């Protein structure tokens, strides 16, 4: 639980820097209509979406993909890189190109946590808390 909360703090802090510093410096605009659509959904449904995304993403991209690709090519780092790329680009369709920096940063933190601790519970808590900040508060 503690490492999941620390991961969430790192993700929220890094994402805030991306939104507040990097995007303006590059003249980029995040997909705010996407956020508005999600925030317009009923609270209970947003909770379900956040829980589903956190559990599915961590089981699939970290728990399954990294482990299976490591078995195939015998390189944990190579497997992690492929998983990170797949996770990042999975966000492209809905969120757009600018958001890849957000998804990529979060993916780096979560992949690093997975490689370091191999604790899917902590890896699930981190995006759960991060998405809760973004989609349930405010």
Secondary structure, DSSP 8 states (H G I E B T S, - for coil): -HHHHHHHHHHHHHHHHIIIIIHHHHT----HHHHHHHHTS-HHHHHHHHHHHHHHHIIIIIIIIIHHHHHHHS-HHHHHHHHHHHHHHHTHHHH-STTHHHHHHHHHHHHHHHHHH--HHHHHHHHHHHHHHHHT--
